[in-house]
Amino acid sequence: MPVQQYWKRSLWKYYDDSVSSEFLQKRQAIHVSTLSVLSFIGRLISGIGSDLLVKHLKMSRQWCVFAASLFFCAGQLAGAQVSNPHHLILVSGMTGFAYGMLFGVYPSLVAHTFGIGGISQNWGIMTLAAVVGGNIFNLIYGSIYDRNSVILPNGDRDCREGLACYRTAYWVTSYAGIAGALITLWGVWHEKRVMAKLVGKNNNHAHAS
């Protein structure tokens, strides 16, 4: 069962034990749609926004990654706090928007950093990071959920503790988001430093000639 389904089922069953499987499936579809729509909007905004940052404000595209990190953090913190399942849409919305912002600007960052020549290979390697990280966090989530679950007669695990079933997992991903934001700030600083050195060298060559 996907992580999102565990998460929503646990909270809904704790909030209202009478909800049916059909109801949960409909709510799941709503969250998937919300995540997809907000991801599209995030890609659109980061694509246009990163061009504005570079061309008009002379700033780094990495600020879009920093903004995405903040939305990731907000979404994960919401996941650790929301106890009313009607408000879970906030978690799906912010997470989808953050993913959209991140993947909307990342191809440009990869091309800028490594050059156009090997963009396919470099971009492929970058996207593998999401697969590896996603699986690691899924394992962490599963371990936390299982620890708070009981084993049913049919062998399945079930948790009826609501938010307590998985809250710790969202604290872990919140800290990961904060770490990502800090690393991005370092990247902005490092890029600015490198560009300043290049400008200084070009000016020295110009004066020498």
C-alpha positions as CSV (number, residue, x, y, z in Angstrom):
1,M,0.0,0.0,0.0
2,P,1.5,3.4,-0.9
3,V,2.6,5.7,2.0
4,Q,0.0,8.3,1.2
5,Q,-2.8,5.7,1.5
6,Y,-1.5,4.5,4.9
7,W,-1.3,8.1,6.1
8,K,-4.8,9.2,5.0
9,R,-6.5,5.9,6.1
10,S,-4.9,6.1,9.5
11,L,-6.1,9.7,10.1
12,W,-9.6,9.2,8.6
13,K,-10.2,6.0,10.6
14,Y,-9.1,7.8,13.8
15,Y,-11.3,10.8,13.0
16,D,-14.4,8.9,11.8
17,D,-14.3,5.1,12.1
18,S,-17.4,4.8,9.9
19,V,-15.8,5.9,6.6
20,S,-15.9,3.4,3.8
21,S,-13.2,2.2,1.5
22,E,-15.0,3.9,-1.4
23,F,-14.9,7.2,0.5
24,L,-11.2,6.8,1.2
25,Q,-10.5,6.0,-2.5
26,K,-12.3,9.2,-3.5
27,R,-10.3,11.3,-1.1
28,Q,-7.1,9.7,-2.3
29,A,-8.1,10.7,-5.9
30,I,-8.7,14.3,-4.8
31,H,-5.2,14.4,-3.2
32,V,-3.5,13.0,-6.2
33,S,-5.3,15.6,-8.4
34,T,-4.3,18.4,-6.1
35,L,-0.7,17.3,-6.0
36,S,-0.6,17.1,-9.9
37,V,-2.3,20.5,-10.4
38,L,-0.1,22.3,-7.9
39,S,3.0,20.6,-9.3
40,F,2.1,22.0,-12.7
41,I,1.6,25.4,-11.3
42,G,5.0,25.1,-9.4
43,R,6.8,24.2,-12.6
44,L,5.2,27.1,-14.5
45,I,6.1,29.6,-11.8
46,S,9.7,28.4,-11.3
47,G,10.4,28.2,-15.0
48,I,9.3,31.8,-15.6
49,G,10.5,33.0,-12.2
50,S,14.0,31.7,-12.6
51,D,14.4,33.5,-15.9
52,L,13.2,36.7,-14.3
53,L,15.7,36.2,-11.5
54,V,18.6,35.7,-13.8
55,K,17.8,38.2,-16.6
56,H,16.2,41.1,-14.6
57,L,17.4,40.8,-11.0
58,K,20.8,39.3,-11.8
59,M,20.3,36.6,-9.1
60,S,20.9,32.9,-9.0
61,R,18.4,30.3,-10.2
62,Q,19.2,28.5,-7.0
63,W,16.8,30.8,-5.1
64,C,14.0,28.9,-6.8
65,V,15.4,25.7,-5.2
66,F,15.6,27.5,-1.9
67,A,11.9,28.5,-2.2
68,A,11.0,24.9,-3.1
69,S,12.8,23.8,0.1
70,L,10.8,26.1,2.2
71,F,7.5,24.8,0.7
72,F,8.8,21.2,1.3
73,C,9.5,22.1,4.9
74,A,6.1,23.8,5.3
75,G,4.3,20.8,3.8
76,Q,6.2,18.3,6.0
77,L,5.6,20.4,9.1
78,A,1.9,20.5,8.3
79,G,1.9,16.7,7.9
80,A,3.3,16.5,11.5
81,Q,0.6,18.8,12.9
82,V,-2.6,18.2,10.9
83,S,-5.0,16.1,12.9
84,N,-8.1,16.9,11.0
85,P,-8.2,14.8,7.7
86,H,-10.1,17.6,6.0
87,H,-7.0,19.7,6.2
88,L,-4.7,17.1,4.6
89,I,-5.2,19.0,1.3
90,L,-2.6,21.5,2.7
91,V,0.0,18.8,2.8
92,S,-0.7,17.5,-0.7
93,G,-0.9,21.0,-2.1
94,M,2.4,22.3,-0.7
95,T,4.2,19.1,-1.5
96,G,3.0,19.2,-5.1
97,F,3.9,22.8,-5.5
98,A,7.4,22.2,-4.0
99,Y,8.0,19.3,-6.4
100,G,6.9,21.4,-9.3
101,M,9.1,24.3,-8.4
102,L,12.1,22.0,-7.9
103,F,11.8,20.1,-11.1
104,G,10.8,23.2,-13.1
105,V,14.2,24.8,-12.5
106,Y,16.6,21.9,-12.0
107,P,17.2,21.2,-15.8
108,S,18.4,24.8,-16.2
109,L,20.6,24.5,-13.2
110,V,22.1,21.3,-14.4
111,A,22.8,22.8,-17.8
112,H,24.3,25.9,-16.3
113,T,26.6,23.9,-13.9
114,F,27.7,21.1,-16.1
115,G,27.2,22.4,-19.6
116,I,24.8,21.5,-22.4
117,G,27.0,18.7,-23.8
118,G,26.2,16.1,-21.1
119,I,22.9,17.3,-19.9
120,S,21.0,14.1,-20.6
121,Q,23.5,12.0,-18.6
122,N,23.8,14.5,-15.8
123,W,20.0,15.1,-15.6
124,G,19.4,11.4,-15.5
125,I,21.9,11.0,-12.5
126,M,20.2,13.9,-10.7
127,T,16.7,12.4,-11.1
128,L,18.0,9.1,-9.6
129,A,18.7,10.9,-6.4
130,A,14.9,11.4,-5.9
131,V,14.4,7.7,-6.4
132,V,17.1,6.8,-3.8
133,G,15.9,9.4,-1.3
134,G,12.3,8.5,-1.8
135,N,12.9,4.9,-1.0
136,I,15.0,5.7,2.1
137,F,12.2,7.9,3.5
138,N,9.6,5.3,2.6
139,L,11.5,2.8,4.6
140,I,11.7,5.2,7.5
141,Y,8.0,5.9,7.3
142,G,7.2,2.2,7.1
143,S,9.3,1.4,10.2
144,I,7.6,4.2,12.2
145,Y,4.2,3.1,11.1
146,D,4.8,-0.6,11.9
147,R,6.1,0.3,15.3
148,N,2.8,2.0,16.1
149,S,0.6,-0.7,14.5
150,V,-1.0,-3.9,15.6
151,I,-1.1,-7.1,13.5
152,L,-4.6,-8.2,12.4
153,P,-5.7,-11.8,12.3
154,N,-5.1,-11.8,8.5
155,G,-1.5,-10.7,9.0
156,D,-2.0,-7.1,7.9
157,R,-0.8,-4.2,10.1
158,D,-3.2,-1.5,11.1
159,C,-2.7,1.6,13.2
160,R,-5.7,3.5,14.7
161,E,-3.7,6.1,16.6
162,G,-4.3,8.8,14.0
163,L,-1.5,11.4,13.8
164,A,0.7,9.4,16.2
165,C,1.0,6.6,13.6
166,Y,3.4,8.6,11.5
167,R,4.1,12.0,13.0
168,T,7.8,11.2,13.7
169,A,8.3,10.4,10.0
170,Y,7.2,13.9,9.1
171,W,9.6,15.4,11.6
172,V,12.4,13.5,9.9
173,T,11.4,14.8,6.5
174,S,11.0,18.3,7.9
175,Y,14.6,18.2,9.1
176,A,15.7,16.9,5.7
177,G,13.9,19.9,4.1
178,I,15.7,22.3,6.4
179,A,19.0,20.7,5.6
180,G,18.2,21.0,1.9
181,A,17.5,24.7,2.3
182,L,20.8,25.3,4.2
183,I,22.7,23.5,1.5
184,T,21.0,25.6,-1.2
185,L,22.0,28.8,0.6
186,W,25.6,27.5,0.6
187,G,25.2,26.9,-3.1
188,V,24.0,30.5,-3.7
189,W,27.0,31.8,-1.7
190,H,29.5,29.6,-3.5
191,E,28.2,30.5,-6.9
192,K,28.3,34.2,-6.1
193,R,31.9,33.8,-4.9
194,V,33.0,31.9,-8.0
195,M,31.3,34.5,-10.3
196,A,33.1,37.3,-8.4
197,K,36.5,35.6,-9.0
198,L,35.7,35.1,-12.7
199,V,34.8,38.8,-13.1
200,G,37.9,39.8,-11.2
201,K,40.1,37.7,-13.5
202,N,38.4,39.1,-16.6
203,N,39.0,42.7,-15.4
204,N,42.6,41.9,-14.7
205,H,43.1,40.5,-18.2
206,A,41.3,43.5,-19.7
207,H,43.6,46.0,-17.9
208,A,46.7,43.9,-18.8
209,S,45.9,44.0,-22.5
